[in-house]
Amino acid sequence: AVRKGLADLVDAYSCMLRALEAVMFKELRVRSADLEALAELHRRAETVKGLTGNFRLDAFSIRLAAYSGTADEIEAIASFAANRPARDWVDRDVDHARVEIASLAQDFLKAEALAHVKGRNDRRTQMAIYTSDPNRPTPLAPEFSVSTGQKSEVNRLVNRLLDVLKKEEVDRDVALAVVAEMGSRLTEGSAESIDYGVQEKRRKRA
């Protein structure tokens, strides 16, 4: 029992760091921690570095440009976010780090969509769907974005959906209503089976 308790204590810190990494990846729209996804993240970070004049965002981007997924790296990002070295953390510092990492990630996404202002290639496309339905209490207007690396997946699914709509011989308005209704349901969280977070599969690291 003592051995198990000690093992749980040893693992707790690592699990907490991985939970912070999962928040960061989810907010950055990074779908996994594999080499391809990390390479794309590095390219995105290079695009954002020095883009906005926001020194904290620049520092965050510099860390992401070399991020390889080690515990030391996520600890460094969390310490930066919490403005406190890890050795001095208390519970509220971890909460602060989690919120600040999410905030920095949101600033990162916004900066990506404005890269063209400084002559850089945009690595994200911003979109929005506005739906006003009398059966819903308020209009829905979710804003979202996709990265350059996700465009091929978007096009593949668009082609499949278009094939279905053509087979059903629906007219233009119905087809657009289908797309809008799908967006509304996803916004309301009724499609919970679709997980846009980080895959649980993790590389085992020493």
Secondary structure as the mmCIF struct_conf table of DSSP 4:
data_model
#
loop_
_struct_conf.conf_type_id
_struct_conf.id
_struct_conf.beg_label_comp_id
_struct_conf.beg_label_asym_id
_struct_conf.beg_label_seq_id
_struct_conf.end_label_comp_id
_struct_conf.end_label_asym_id
_struct_conf.end_label_seq_id
HELX_RH_AL_P HELX_RH_AL_P1 VAL A 2 LEU A 28
TURN_TY1_P TURN_TY1_P1 ARG A 29 ARG A 29
BEND BEND1 ASP A 34 ASP A 34
HELX_RH_AL_P HELX_RH_AL_P2 LEU A 35 VAL A 48
TURN_TY1_P TURN_TY1_P2 LYS A 49 GLY A 50
BEND BEND2 LEU A 51 GLY A 53
HELX_RH_AL_P HELX_RH_AL_P3 PHE A 55 ALA A 65
TURN_TY1_P TURN_TY1_P3 ALA A 66 ALA A 66
HELX_RH_AL_P HELX_RH_AL_P4 ALA A 71 ALA A 82
TURN_TY1_P TURN_TY1_P4 ASN A 83 ASN A 83
BEND BEND3 ARG A 84 ARG A 84
HELX_RH_3T_P HELX_RH_3T_P1 ALA A 86 ASP A 88
HELX_RH_AL_P HELX_RH_AL_P5 ASP A 91 GLU A 112
TURN_TY1_P TURN_TY1_P5 ALA A 113 LEU A 114
HELX_RH_3T_P HELX_RH_3T_P2 ALA A 115 LYS A 118
TURN_TY1_P TURN_TY1_P6 GLY A 119 GLY A 119
HELX_LH_PP_P HELX_LH_PP_P1 ARG A 120 ASP A 122
STRN STRN1 ARG A 124 ALA A 128
STRN STRN2 THR A 131 THR A 131
TURN_TY1_P TURN_TY1_P7 PRO A 134 ASN A 135
BEND BEND4 ARG A 136 THR A 138
STRN STRN3 LEU A 140 LEU A 140
STRN STRN4 GLU A 143 SER A 147
HELX_RH_3T_P HELX_RH_3T_P3 THR A 148 GLN A 150
HELX_RH_AL_P HELX_RH_AL_P6 LYS A 151 GLU A 168
TURN_TY1_P TURN_TY1_P8 GLU A 169 GLU A 169
HELX_RH_AL_P HELX_RH_AL_P7 ARG A 172 GLU A 188
TURN_TY1_P TURN_TY1_P9 GLY A 189 GLY A 189
TURN_TY1_P TURN_TY1_P10 GLU A 192 SER A 193
BEND BEND5 GLY A 197 GLY A 197
BEND BEND6 GLU A 200 GLU A 200
#
